Amino acid sequence: MTALAWLIPAALFLGLLGLLAFLWALKSGQFEDLDGASWRAIQDSERPDPDEDDPDPKEPRA
């Protein structure tokens, strides 16, 4: 029974801490652009140079 006296306030404190973190993220604009990050992850920012990887594609690699 004494464990509940510690666990209930600890759970309430952690829940309040999570709520405050969520409200802070909401206020600071973390959820403004939900689609932008997914498009930036799959967008090619640089195209690889074909000469850089394999100078002579006819010649087998060692």
Number of C-alpha atoms within 10 A of each C-alpha: 5 6 7 9 9 10 11 11 11 12 11 11 12 12 12 12 12 12 12 12 12 13 11 12 12 12 11 10 9 11 10 10 9 9 9 9 10 10 10 10 9 8 9 9 8 6 6 9 8 9 9 7 9 12 9 9 10 7 8 7 7 3
